[in-house]
């Protein structure tokens, strides 16, 4: 599972550097577009779970900020809380094998 979490860290970082998505809202709008999802509910759930503002710029190189975001996204996607040791291991892989 850590490699899957690393993939999400890479994806969100790519959204920021290549596509100009700077906020949680912009990233989730790209990841889960309204045409296929209840995007506003997704944004609210992740913002609440990660304790971040949906419209505040996210530093995708900050583990302190991104680990809770990816854990909250995992909960939305899977319906169960993420194992934080696995999310942290995914972050460690992201920093060890940068994009």
Phi and psi restraints in degrees (range 20) as a CNS / XPLOR table:
assign (resid 1 and name C) (resid 2 and name N)
       (resid 2 and name CA) (resid 2 and name C) 1.0 -55.4 20.0 2
assign (resid 2 and name N) (resid 2 and name CA)
       (resid 2 and name C) (resid 3 and name N) 1.0 -36.4 20.0 2
assign (resid 2 and name C) (resid 3 and name N)
       (resid 3 and name CA) (resid 3 and name C) 1.0 -67.2 20.0 2
assign (resid 3 and name N) (resid 3 and name CA)
       (resid 3 and name C) (resid 4 and name N) 1.0 -33.1 20.0 2
assign (resid 3 and name C) (resid 4 and name N)
       (resid 4 and name CA) (resid 4 and name C) 1.0 -65.2 20.0 2
assign (resid 4 and name N) (resid 4 and name CA)
       (resid 4 and name C) (resid 5 and name N) 1.0 -41.3 20.0 2
assign (resid 4 and name C) (resid 5 and name N)
       (resid 5 and name CA) (resid 5 and name C) 1.0 -66.1 20.0 2
assign (resid 5 and name N) (resid 5 and name CA)
       (resid 5 and name C) (resid 6 and name N) 1.0 -39.6 20.0 2
assign (resid 5 and name C) (resid 6 and name N)
       (resid 6 and name CA) (resid 6 and name C) 1.0 -57.7 20.0 2
assign (resid 6 and name N) (resid 6 and name CA)
       (resid 6 and name C) (resid 7 and name N) 1.0 -42.5 20.0 2
assign (resid 6 and name C) (resid 7 and name N)
       (resid 7 and name CA) (resid 7 and name C) 1.0 -58.8 20.0 2
assign (resid 7 and name N) (resid 7 and name CA)
       (resid 7 and name C) (resid 8 and name N) 1.0 -39.2 20.0 2
assign (resid 7 and name C) (resid 8 and name N)
       (resid 8 and name CA) (resid 8 and name C) 1.0 -68.7 20.0 2
assign (resid 8 and name N) (resid 8 and name CA)
       (resid 8 and name C) (resid 9 and name N) 1.0 -40.3 20.0 2
assign (resid 8 and name C) (resid 9 and name N)
       (resid 9 and name CA) (resid 9 and name C) 1.0 -60.7 20.0 2
assign (resid 9 and name N) (resid 9 and name CA)
       (resid 9 and name C) (resid 10 and name N) 1.0 -42.9 20.0 2
assign (resid 9 and name C) (resid 10 and name N)
       (resid 10 and name CA) (resid 10 and name C) 1.0 -62.2 20.0 2
assign (resid 10 and name N) (resid 10 and name CA)
       (resid 10 and name C) (resid 11 and name N) 1.0 -46.0 20.0 2
assign (resid 10 and name C) (resid 11 and name N)
       (resid 11 and name CA) (resid 11 and name C) 1.0 -60.7 20.0 2
assign (resid 11 and name N) (resid 11 and name CA)
       (resid 11 and name C) (resid 12 and name N) 1.0 -48.0 20.0 2
assign (resid 11 and name C) (resid 12 and name N)
       (resid 12 and name CA) (resid 12 and name C) 1.0 -65.1 20.0 2
assign (resid 12 and name N) (resid 12 and name CA)
       (resid 12 and name C) (resid 13 and name N) 1.0 -37.6 20.0 2
assign (resid 12 and name C) (resid 13 and name N)
       (resid 13 and name CA) (resid 13 and name C) 1.0 -64.9 20.0 2
assign (resid 13 and name N) (resid 13 and name CA)
       (resid 13 and name C) (resid 14 and name N) 1.0 -41.1 20.0 2
assign (resid 13 and name C) (resid 14 and name N)
       (resid 14 and name CA) (resid 14 and name C) 1.0 -62.8 20.0 2
assign (resid 14 and name N) (resid 14 and name CA)
       (resid 14 and name C) (resid 15 and name N) 1.0 -41.0 20.0 2
assign (resid 14 and name C) (resid 15 and name N)
       (resid 15 and name CA) (resid 15 and name C) 1.0 -56.7 20.0 2
assign (resid 15 and name N) (resid 15 and name CA)
       (resid 15 and name C) (resid 16 and name N) 1.0 -38.4 20.0 2
assign (resid 15 and name C) (resid 16 and name N)
       (resid 16 and name CA) (resid 16 and name C) 1.0 -72.8 20.0 2
assign (resid 16 and name N) (resid 16 and name CA)
       (resid 16 and name C) (resid 17 and name N) 1.0 -51.1 20.0 2
assign (resid 16 and name C) (resid 17 and name N)
       (resid 17 and name CA) (resid 17 and name C) 1.0 -80.9 20.0 2
assign (resid 17 and name N) (resid 17 and name CA)
       (resid 17 and name C) (resid 18 and name N) 1.0 -31.0 20.0 2
assign (resid 17 and name C) (resid 18 and name N)
       (resid 18 and name CA) (resid 18 and name C) 1.0 -100.2 20.0 2
assign (resid 18 and name N) (resid 18 and name CA)
       (resid 18 and name C) (resid 19 and name N) 1.0 -26.5 20.0 2
assign (resid 18 and name C) (resid 19 and name N)
       (resid 19 and name CA) (resid 19 and name C) 1.0 -117.4 20.0 2
assign (resid 19 and name N) (resid 19 and name CA)
       (resid 19 and name C) (resid 20 and name N) 1.0 0.3 20.0 2
assign (resid 19 and name C) (resid 20 and name N)
       (resid 20 and name CA) (resid 20 and name C) 1.0 72.9 20.0 2
assign (resid 20 and name N) (resid 20 and name CA)
       (resid 20 and name C) (resid 21 and name N) 1.0 16.5 20.0 2
assign (resid 20 and name C) (resid 21 and name N)
       (resid 21 and name CA) (resid 21 and name C) 1.0 -79.9 20.0 2
assign (resid 21 and name N) (resid 21 and name CA)
       (resid 21 and name C) (resid 22 and name N) 1.0 109.2 20.0 2
assign (resid 21 and name C) (resid 22 and name N)
       (resid 22 and name CA) (resid 22 and name C) 1.0 -103.2 20.0 2
assign (resid 22 and name N) (resid 22 and name CA)
       (resid 22 and name C) (resid 23 and name N) 1.0 -21.3 20.0 2
assign (resid 22 and name C) (resid 23 and name N)
       (resid 23 and name CA) (resid 23 and name C) 1.0 -112.9 20.0 2
assign (resid 23 and name N) (resid 23 and name CA)
       (resid 23 and name C) (resid 24 and name N) 1.0 164.6 20.0 2
assign (resid 23 and name C) (resid 24 and name N)
       (resid 24 and name CA) (resid 24 and name C) 1.0 -58.1 20.0 2
assign (resid 24 and name N) (resid 24 and name CA)
       (resid 24 and name C) (resid 25 and name N) 1.0 -43.3 20.0 2
assign (resid 24 and name C) (resid 25 and name N)
       (resid 25 and name CA) (resid 25 and name C) 1.0 -58.6 20.0 2
assign (resid 25 and name N) (resid 25 and name CA)
       (resid 25 and name C) (resid 26 and name N) 1.0 -46.9 20.0 2
assign (resid 25 and name C) (resid 26 and name N)
       (resid 26 and name CA) (resid 26 and name C) 1.0 -64.0 20.0 2
assign (resid 26 and name N) (resid 26 and name CA)
       (resid 26 and name C) (resid 27 and name N) 1.0 -39.8 20.0 2
assign (resid 26 and name C) (resid 27 and name N)
       (resid 27 and name CA) (resid 27 and name C) 1.0 -66.3 20.0 2
assign (resid 27 and name N) (resid 27 and name CA)
       (resid 27 and name C) (resid 28 and name N) 1.0 -44.6 20.0 2
assign (resid 27 and name C) (resid 28 and name N)
       (resid 28 and name CA) (resid 28 and name C) 1.0 -72.2 20.0 2
assign (resid 28 and name N) (resid 28 and name CA)
       (resid 28 and name C) (resid 29 and name N) 1.0 -34.5 20.0 2
assign (resid 28 and name C) (resid 29 and name N)
       (resid 29 and name CA) (resid 29 and name C) 1.0 -59.1 20.0 2
assign (resid 29 and name N) (resid 29 and name CA)
       (resid 29 and name C) (resid 30 and name N) 1.0 -35.4 20.0 2
assign (resid 29 and name C) (resid 30 and name N)
       (resid 30 and name CA) (resid 30 and name C) 1.0 -75.9 20.0 2
assign (resid 30 and name N) (resid 30 and name CA)
       (resid 30 and name C) (resid 31 and name N) 1.0 -42.8 20.0 2
assign (resid 30 and name C) (resid 31 and name N)
       (resid 31 and name CA) (resid 31 and name C) 1.0 -71.2 20.0 2
assign (resid 31 and name N) (resid 31 and name CA)
       (resid 31 and name C) (resid 32 and name N) 1.0 -41.4 20.0 2
assign (resid 31 and name C) (resid 32 and name N)
       (resid 32 and name CA) (resid 32 and name C) 1.0 -130.3 20.0 2
assign (resid 32 and name N) (resid 32 and name CA)
       (resid 32 and name C) (resid 33 and name N) 1.0 74.2 20.0 2
assign (resid 32 and name C) (resid 33 and name N)
       (resid 33 and name CA) (resid 33 and name C) 1.0 -62.2 20.0 2
assign (resid 33 and name N) (resid 33 and name CA)
       (resid 33 and name C) (resid 34 and name N) 1.0 148.7 20.0 2
assign (resid 33 and name C) (resid 34 and name N)
       (resid 34 and name CA) (resid 34 and name C) 1.0 -59.7 20.0 2
assign (resid 34 and name N) (resid 34 and name CA)
       (resid 34 and name C) (resid 35 and name N) 1.0 -21.9 20.0 2
assign (resid 34 and name C) (resid 35 and name N)
       (resid 35 and name CA) (resid 35 and name C) 1.0 -65.7 20.0 2
assign (resid 35 and name N) (resid 35 and name CA)
       (resid 35 and name C) (resid 36 and name N) 1.0 -23.3 20.0 2
assign (resid 35 and name C) (resid 36 and name N)
       (resid 36 and name CA) (resid 36 and name C) 1.0 -120.3 20.0 2
assign (resid 36 and name N) (resid 36 and name CA)
       (resid 36 and name C) (resid 37 and name N) 1.0 -7.2 20.0 2
assign (resid 36 and name C) (resid 37 and name N)
       (resid 37 and name CA) (resid 37 and name C) 1.0 -142.6 20.0 2
assign (resid 37 and name N) (resid 37 and name CA)
       (resid 37 and name C) (resid 38 and name N) 1.0 167.5 20.0 2
assign (resid 37 and name C) (resid 38 and name N)
       (resid 38 and name CA) (resid 38 and name C) 1.0 -92.0 20.0 2
assign (resid 38 and name N) (resid 38 and name CA)
       (resid 38 and name C) (resid 39 and name N) 1.0 74.3 20.0 2
assign (resid 38 and name C) (resid 39 and name N)
       (resid 39 and name CA) (resid 39 and name C) 1.0 -61.4 20.0 2
assign (resid 39 and name N) (resid 39 and name CA)
       (resid 39 and name C) (resid 40 and name N) 1.0 -41.7 20.0 2
assign (resid 39 and name C) (resid 40 and name N)
       (resid 40 and name CA) (resid 40 and name C) 1.0 -63.5 20.0 2
assign (resid 40 and name N) (resid 40 and name CA)
       (resid 40 and name C) (resid 41 and name N) 1.0 -38.6 20.0 2
assign (resid 40 and name C) (resid 41 and name N)
       (resid 41 and name CA) (resid 41 and name C) 1.0 -64.2 20.0 2
assign (resid 41 and name N) (resid 41 and name CA)
       (resid 41 and name C) (resid 42 and name N) 1.0 -41.2 20.0 2
assign (resid 41 and name C) (resid 42 and name N)
       (resid 42 and name CA) (resid 42 and name C) 1.0 -60.5 20.0 2
assign (resid 42 and name N) (resid 42 and name CA)
       (resid 42 and name C) (resid 43 and name N) 1.0 -47.8 20.0 2
assign (resid 42 and name C) (resid 43 and name N)
       (resid 43 and name CA) (resid 43 and name C) 1.0 -60.4 20.0 2
assign (resid 43 and name N) (resid 43 and name CA)
       (resid 43 and name C) (resid 44 and name N) 1.0 -47.2 20.0 2
assign (resid 43 and name C) (resid 44 and name N)
       (resid 44 and name CA) (resid 44 and name C) 1.0 -60.8 20.0 2
assign (resid 44 and name N) (resid 44 and name CA)
       (resid 44 and name C) (resid 45 and name N) 1.0 -43.6 20.0 2
assign (resid 44 and name C) (resid 45 and name N)
       (resid 45 and name CA) (resid 45 and name C) 1.0 -64.4 20.0 2
assign (resid 45 and name N) (resid 45 and name CA)
       (resid 45 and name C) (resid 46 and name N) 1.0 -44.2 20.0 2
assign (resid 45 and name C) (resid 46 and name N)
       (resid 46 and name CA) (resid 46 and name C) 1.0 -69.6 20.0 2
assign (resid 46 and name N) (resid 46 and name CA)
       (resid 46 and name C) (resid 47 and name N) 1.0 -42.6 20.0 2
assign (resid 46 and name C) (resid 47 and name N)
       (resid 47 and name CA) (resid 47 and name C) 1.0 -60.0 20.0 2
assign (resid 47 and name N) (resid 47 and name CA)
       (resid 47 and name C) (resid 48 and name N) 1.0 -44.0 20.0 2
assign (resid 47 and name C) (resid 48 and name N)
       (resid 48 and name CA) (resid 48 and name C) 1.0 -66.6 20.0 2
assign (resid 48 and name N) (resid 48 and name CA)
       (resid 48 and name C) (resid 49 and name N) 1.0 -45.0 20.0 2
assign (resid 48 and name C) (resid 49 and name N)
       (resid 49 and name CA) (resid 49 and name C) 1.0 -65.0 20.0 2
assign (resid 49 and name N) (resid 49 and name CA)
       (resid 49 and name C) (resid 50 and name N) 1.0 -34.9 20.0 2
assign (resid 49 and name C) (resid 50 and name N)
       (resid 50 and name CA) (resid 50 and name C) 1.0 -93.5 20.0 2
assign (resid 50 and name N) (resid 50 and name CA)
       (resid 50 and name C) (resid 51 and name N) 1.0 -7.4 20.0 2
assign (resid 50 and name C) (resid 51 and name N)
       (resid 51 and name CA) (resid 51 and name C) 1.0 56.1 20.0 2
assign (resid 51 and name N) (resid 51 and name CA)
       (resid 51 and name C) (resid 52 and name N) 1.0 49.9 20.0 2
assign (resid 51 and name C) (resid 52 and name N)
       (resid 52 and name CA) (resid 52 and name C) 1.0 -128.8 20.0 2
assign (resid 52 and name N) (resid 52 and name CA)
       (resid 52 and name C) (resid 53 and name N) 1.0 156.4 20.0 2
assign (resid 52 and name C) (resid 53 and name N)
       (resid 53 and name CA) (resid 53 and name C) 1.0 -78.6 20.0 2
assign (resid 53 and name N) (resid 53 and name CA)
       (resid 53 and name C) (resid 54 and name N) 1.0 135.8 20.0 2
assign (resid 53 and name C) (resid 54 and name N)
       (resid 54 and name CA) (resid 54 and name C) 1.0 -65.0 20.0 2
assign (resid 54 and name N) (resid 54 and name CA)
       (resid 54 and name C) (resid 55 and name N) 1.0 -19.7 20.0 2
assign (resid 54 and name C) (resid 55 and name N)
       (resid 55 and name CA) (resid 55 and name C) 1.0 -110.6 20.0 2
assign (resid 55 and name N) (resid 55 and name CA)
       (resid 55 and name C) (resid 56 and name N) 1.0 11.5 20.0 2
assign (resid 55 and name C) (resid 56 and name N)
       (resid 56 and name CA) (resid 56 and name C) 1.0 -89.6 20.0 2
assign (resid 56 and name N) (resid 56 and name CA)
       (resid 56 and name C) (resid 57 and name N) 1.0 135.0 20.0 2
assign (resid 56 and name C) (resid 57 and name N)
       (resid 57 and name CA) (resid 57 and name C) 1.0 -57.9 20.0 2
assign (resid 57 and name N) (resid 57 and name CA)
       (resid 57 and name C) (resid 58 and name N) 1.0 137.5 20.0 2
assign (resid 57 and name C) (resid 58 and name N)
       (resid 58 and name CA) (resid 58 and name C) 1.0 -105.3 20.0 2
assign (resid 58 and name N) (resid 58 and name CA)
       (resid 58 and name C) (resid 59 and name N) 1.0 133.5 20.0 2
assign (resid 58 and name C) (resid 59 and name N)
       (resid 59 and name CA) (resid 59 and name C) 1.0 -90.2 20.0 2
assign (resid 59 and name N) (resid 59 and name CA)
       (resid 59 and name C) (resid 60 and name N) 1.0 104.3 20.0 2
assign (resid 59 and name C) (resid 60 and name N)
       (resid 60 and name CA) (resid 60 and name C) 1.0 -73.0 20.0 2
assign (resid 60 and name N) (resid 60 and name CA)
       (resid 60 and name C) (resid 61 and name N) 1.0 -1.5 20.0 2
assign (resid 60 and name C) (resid 61 and name N)
       (resid 61 and name CA) (resid 61 and name C) 1.0 -100.8 20.0 2
assign (resid 61 and name N) (resid 61 and name CA)
       (resid 61 and name C) (resid 62 and name N) 1.0 6.9 20.0 2
assign (resid 61 and name C) (resid 62 and name N)
       (resid 62 and name CA) (resid 62 and name C) 1.0 -103.7 20.0 2
assign (resid 62 and name N) (resid 62 and name CA)
       (resid 62 and name C) (resid 63 and name N) 1.0 109.5 20.0 2
assign (resid 62 and name C) (resid 63 and name N)
       (resid 63 and name CA) (resid 63 and name C) 1.0 -61.6 20.0 2
assign (resid 63 and name N) (resid 63 and name CA)
       (resid 63 and name C) (resid 64 and name N) 1.0 -37.0 20.0 2
assign (resid 63 and name C) (resid 64 and name N)
       (resid 64 and name CA) (resid 64 and name C) 1.0 -57.5 20.0 2
assign (resid 64 and name N) (resid 64 and name CA)
       (resid 64 and name C) (resid 65 and name N) 1.0 -35.2 20.0 2
assign (resid 64 and name C) (resid 65 and name N)
       (resid 65 and name CA) (resid 65 and name C) 1.0 -89.3 20.0 2
assign (resid 65 and name N) (resid 65 and name CA)
       (resid 65 and name C) (resid 66 and name N) 1.0 -42.3 20.0 2
assign (resid 65 and name C) (resid 66 and name N)
       (resid 66 and name CA) (resid 66 and name C) 1.0 -82.8 20.0 2
assign (resid 66 and name N) (resid 66 and name CA)
       (resid 66 and name C) (resid 67 and name N) 1.0 -30.8 20.0 2
assign (resid 66 and name C) (resid 67 and name N)
       (resid 67 and name CA) (resid 67 and name C) 1.0 -58.8 20.0 2
assign (resid 67 and name N) (resid 67 and name CA)
       (resid 67 and name C) (resid 68 and name N) 1.0 -48.2 20.0 2
assign (resid 67 and name C) (resid 68 and name N)
       (resid 68 and name CA) (resid 68 and name C) 1.0 -64.1 20.0 2
assign (resid 68 and name N) (resid 68 and name CA)
       (resid 68 and name C) (resid 69 and name N) 1.0 -33.7 20.0 2
assign (resid 68 and name C) (resid 69 and name N)
       (resid 69 and name CA) (resid 69 and name C) 1.0 -63.8 20.0 2
assign (resid 69 and name N) (resid 69 and name CA)
       (resid 69 and name C) (resid 70 and name N) 1.0 -49.4 20.0 2
assign (resid 69 and name C) (resid 70 and name N)
       (resid 70 and name CA) (resid 70 and name C) 1.0 -67.0 20.0 2
assign (resid 70 and name N) (resid 70 and name CA)
       (resid 70 and name C) (resid 71 and name N) 1.0 -36.7 20.0 2
assign (resid 70 and name C) (resid 71 and name N)
       (resid 71 and name CA) (resid 71 and name C) 1.0 -62.5 20.0 2
assign (resid 71 and name N) (resid 71 and name CA)
       (resid 71 and name C) (resid 72 and name N) 1.0 -42.1 20.0 2
assign (resid 71 and name C) (resid 72 and name N)
       (resid 72 and name CA) (resid 72 and name C) 1.0 -67.4 20.0 2
assign (resid 72 and name N) (resid 72 and name CA)
       (resid 72 and name C) (resid 73 and name N) 1.0 -38.1 20.0 2
assign (resid 72 and name C) (resid 73 and name N)
       (resid 73 and name CA) (resid 73 and name C) 1.0 -64.2 20.0 2
assign (resid 73 and name N) (resid 73 and name CA)
       (resid 73 and name C) (resid 74 and name N) 1.0 -39.2 20.0 2
assign (resid 73 and name C) (resid 74 and name N)
       (resid 74 and name CA) (resid 74 and name C) 1.0 -61.9 20.0 2
assign (resid 74 and name N) (resid 74 and name CA)
       (resid 74 and name C) (resid 75 and name N) 1.0 -40.6 20.0 2
assign (resid 74 and name C) (resid 75 and name N)
       (resid 75 and name CA) (resid 75 and name C) 1.0 -62.9 20.0 2
assign (resid 75 and name N) (resid 75 and name CA)
       (resid 75 and name C) (resid 76 and name N) 1.0 -42.9 20.0 2
assign (resid 75 and name C) (resid 76 and name N)
       (resid 76 and name CA) (resid 76 and name C) 1.0 -63.0 20.0 2
assign (resid 76 and name N) (resid 76 and name CA)
       (resid 76 and name C) (resid 77 and name N) 1.0 -45.3 20.0 2
assign (resid 76 and name C) (resid 77 and name N)
       (resid 77 and name CA) (resid 77 and name C) 1.0 -68.0 20.0 2
assign (resid 77 and name N) (resid 77 and name CA)
       (resid 77 and name C) (resid 78 and name N) 1.0 -38.3 20.0 2
assign (resid 77 and name C) (resid 78 and name N)
       (resid 78 and name CA) (resid 78 and name C) 1.0 -106.9 20.0 2
assign (resid 78 and name N) (resid 78 and name CA)
       (resid 78 and name C) (resid 79 and name N) 1.0 -14.6 20.0 2
assign (resid 78 and name C) (resid 79 and name N)
       (resid 79 and name CA) (resid 79 and name C) 1.0 80.3 20.0 2
assign (resid 79 and name N) (resid 79 and name CA)
       (resid 79 and name C) (resid 80 and name N) 1.0 1.8 20.0 2
assign (resid 79 and name C) (resid 80 and name N)
       (resid 80 and name CA) (resid 80 and name C) 1.0 -134.7 20.0 2
assign (resid 80 and name N) (resid 80 and name CA)
       (resid 80 and name C) (resid 81 and name N) 1.0 153.6 20.0 2
assign (resid 80 and name C) (resid 81 and name N)
       (resid 81 and name CA) (resid 81 and name C) 1.0 -61.7 20.0 2
assign (resid 81 and name N) (resid 81 and name CA)
       (resid 81 and name C) (resid 82 and name N) 1.0 144.0 20.0 2
assign (resid 81 and name C) (resid 82 and name N)
       (resid 82 and name CA) (resid 82 and name C) 1.0 -72.6 20.0 2
assign (resid 82 and name N) (resid 82 and name CA)
       (resid 82 and name C) (resid 83 and name N) 1.0 150.3 20.0 2
assign (resid 82 and name C) (resid 83 and name N)
       (resid 83 and name CA) (resid 83 and name C) 1.0 -79.6 20.0 2
assign (resid 83 and name N) (resid 83 and name CA)
       (resid 83 and name C) (resid 84 and name N) 1.0 115.3 20.0 2
assign (resid 83 and name C) (resid 84 and name N)
       (resid 84 and name CA) (resid 84 and name C) 1.0 -63.8 20.0 2
assign (resid 84 and name N) (resid 84 and name CA)
       (resid 84 and name C) (resid 85 and name N) 1.0 -30.7 20.0 2
assign (resid 84 and name C) (resid 85 and name N)
       (resid 85 and name CA) (resid 85 and name C) 1.0 -63.5 20.0 2
assign (resid 85 and name N) (resid 85 and name CA)
       (resid 85 and name C) (resid 86 and name N) 1.0 -34.7 20.0 2
assign (resid 85 and name C) (resid 86 and name N)
       (resid 86 and name CA) (resid 86 and name C) 1.0 -73.0 20.0 2
assign (resid 86 and name N) (resid 86 and name CA)
       (resid 86 and name C) (resid 87 and name N) 1.0 -38.9 20.0 2
assign (resid 86 and name C) (resid 87 and name N)
       (resid 87 and name CA) (resid 87 and name C) 1.0 -64.3 20.0 2
assign (resid 87 and name N) (resid 87 and name CA)
       (resid 87 and name C) (resid 88 and name N) 1.0 -43.9 20.0 2
assign (resid 87 and name C) (resid 88 and name N)
       (resid 88 and name CA) (resid 88 and name C) 1.0 -63.4 20.0 2
assign (resid 88 and name N) (resid 88 and name CA)
       (resid 88 and name C) (resid 89 and name N) 1.0 -38.6 20.0 2
assign (resid 88 and name C) (resid 89 and name N)
       (resid 89 and name CA) (resid 89 and name C) 1.0 -63.8 20.0 2
assign (resid 89 and name N) (resid 89 and name CA)
       (resid 89 and name C) (resid 90 and name N) 1.0 -37.6 20.0 2
assign (resid 89 and name C) (resid 90 and name N)
       (resid 90 and name CA) (resid 90 and name C) 1.0 -62.9 20.0 2
assign (resid 90 and name N) (resid 90 and name CA)
       (resid 90 and name C) (resid 91 and name N) 1.0 -39.7 20.0 2
assign (resid 90 and name C) (resid 91 and name N)
       (resid 91 and name CA) (resid 91 and name C) 1.0 -63.2 20.0 2
assign (resid 91 and name N) (resid 91 and name CA)
       (resid 91 and name C) (resid 92 and name N) 1.0 -43.5 20.0 2
assign (resid 91 and name C) (resid 92 and name N)
       (resid 92 and name CA) (resid 92 and name C) 1.0 -59.5 20.0 2
assign (resid 92 and name N) (resid 92 and name CA)
       (resid 92 and name C) (resid 93 and name N) 1.0 -39.7 20.0 2
assign (resid 92 and name C) (resid 93 and name N)
       (resid 93 and name CA) (resid 93 and name C) 1.0 -66.0 20.0 2
assign (resid 93 and name N) (resid 93 and name CA)
       (resid 93 and name C) (resid 94 and name N) 1.0 -39.7 20.0 2
assign (resid 93 and name C) (resid 94 and name N)
       (resid 94 and name CA) (resid 94 and name C) 1.0 -60.7 20.0 2
assign (resid 94 and name N) (resid 94 and name CA)
       (resid 94 and name C) (resid 95 and name N) 1.0 -41.8 20.0 2
assign (resid 94 and name C) (resid 95 and name N)
       (resid 95 and name CA) (resid 95 and name C) 1.0 -77.0 20.0 2
assign (resid 95 and name N) (resid 95 and name CA)
       (resid 95 and name C) (resid 96 and name N) 1.0 -29.3 20.0 2
assign (resid 95 and name C) (resid 96 and name N)
       (resid 96 and name CA) (resid 96 and name C) 1.0 -75.6 20.0 2
assign (resid 96 and name N) (resid 96 and name CA)
       (resid 96 and name C) (resid 97 and name N) 1.0 -37.2 20.0 2
assign (resid 96 and name C) (resid 97 and name N)
       (resid 97 and name CA) (resid 97 and name C) 1.0 -120.3 20.0 2
assign (resid 97 and name N) (resid 97 and name CA)
       (resid 97 and name C) (resid 98 and name N) 1.0 75.5 20.0 2
assign (resid 97 and name C) (resid 98 and name N)
       (resid 98 and name CA) (resid 98 and name C) 1.0 -68.8 20.0 2
assign (resid 98 and name N) (resid 98 and name CA)
       (resid 98 and name C) (resid 99 and name N) 1.0 160.7 20.0 2
